[in-house]
Structure formats: structure tokens, C-alpha cells
Amino acid sequence: MFTVVLIMAAGMLAGFLLRKQKKLISISEKLVMWAIYLLLFLLGVAIGMNDHILERFAEMGLLALAITIGGVAGSIFMGWLVFAFLFTPKSGRS
């Protein structure tokens, strides 16, 4: 875990030092997107090779759906609360 944090900190420092290099930023953004695509593909390969996951795919799909619905509902509710308390004008104040 320390290695991950160290690598991230080194990347943040490099980004800070190179932040004015517009061409380099443009290239790095494209490389990051392709790296994410590759990681997602490799994750799919790993899942496809795992018999245990494939056997329980429907069960996990229902759980994922429930978590997704809960997350969306919670986000909408909290967004409504924040808007209601912070961005709605209070009546009676001068």
C-alpha cells in the first residue's frame, strides 16, 4: 500500500512541476484514457476466466443493481437536502 501512495505522490509532484506543458498534458490525458480502457479489458478477461464468478453472475448482478439503486437514491436525497438548506432563500430574513 505504501508503494501505491508513493507512486501517486510522485505522479502528483510530476504533474505539479509539468503543469505548464500543454502538449505534454494533452498526450498524458490520452494515455491515461487508453490505460483505463486496457485495465477494464483485463478486468473483463479476469472475470471471464473465473468460474466461481460466472456461476454466481445473476446473484451478483441483483446485488449490484440494489447497490446502484441505493447509491443513486441516496445521492438524489442528499443533493436535495444540500440544495434545500444551502441554496434556497429563507423567508423572513432581512
Order of alpha helices (4+ residues) and beta strands (2+ residues): alpha-alpha-alpha-alpha
